[in-house]
């Protein structure tokens, strides 16, 4: 529904784009959705990229990871600069409630924004302040075909539980106030983070001075990982703050020290004793050292 609206809004505004769809082969209806996407591509002369995936057991996190990996592969292969998604106000409200329910502050509650810079592209959410009801009115008025995913009604998925029991009802009654509140929250966030921080980078090593607040440090860790295409789960966030030096997803090392925060790819490398001793004296985290050795980093010279 949201993607159909986004497609036609972009067309109406003469914005050049191509589009992509992931078929998880988990619903019978997905065949019809793929056929419709092919018709749109032909009628509007757009390139269409289809990701075919077979998931034995569907999960929201797994699907999201597959989806963004596919999008990023398309972006890299065909040199696109922007990824435009159809997230809208109801999605933002769901995110807010989900974060609020598990314990979150301002930085987490306002995580779904209109613009987000990632490593090799910019993520845009142009519908983020438009409600699902407004989108439905647009589709009905324009007589645009759309699909409703039946799995959106299954409350075994956490997002659906919040959608049907809280966020949709709340938005239906207080939409204008909610829109204003999100604007105020995002303005407050911008003031808190004004000026940002100085993030040093050497190849895929990132490091910055600790801001003395775990939640703010984690906010920047999350932003850096998103830029390179990795999204932290809530469990991983908790683990980072608890253990201080961890490997997430078997891919990235995060180390929170007293004065510095380090992020690097996870490597296992045999290192000479002299190098390890220099790292120890420089107070370089143990799990970060193999990547420094691998890239002959200027931080810890051989």
Secondary structure, DSSP 8 states (H G I E B T S, - for coil): -HHHHHHHHHHHTT----EEEEE-S-STTHHHHHHHHHHHHHHHT--EEEEE---SS--HHHHHHHHHHHHHHHHHHHT--EEE----HHHHHHHHHHHHHH---HHHHT---SEEE-SSSEEE-TTTTS-HHHHHHHHHHHT------GGGG-TTSHHHHHIIIIIHHHHHHHHHHHHHHHHHHHHHHHHHTTT----EEETTEEEEE--S-HHHHHHHHHHHHHHTT----HHHHHHHHHHSEEEETTTEEEEE-SSEEEEEE-------HHHHHHHHHTT--HHHHHHHHHHT-SSS--
